[in-house]
């Protein structure tokens, strides 16, 4: 694979990504009211996605073997507390990730 081929691949991927991002605005237009089902999905999907991510992240816990899921549960508690304290999603996610990595790499080694 040469450099021209790589550049063309990146350009096509960038074009398709941009088109997919702009497509809803092109289809719906700027003056029409947003359809009700789109508004509904905008309300319910973030919570559903977060719920699925929590289940995905906690699926590997083995409660009968050491450390009994303690690092995961403590990191989830850290995320919840950080979010209740500051209401900042990025801070909550970053803080929970740092907490989990410290617990796994240092505390529950």
Secondary structure, 3 states (H helix, E strand, C coil): CCHHHHHHHHHHHHHHHHHHHHHHHHHHCCCCCCCHHHHHHHHHHHHHHHHHHHHHHHCCCCCCCCCCCHHHHHHHHHHHHHHHHHCCHHHHHHHHHHHHHHHHHHHCC
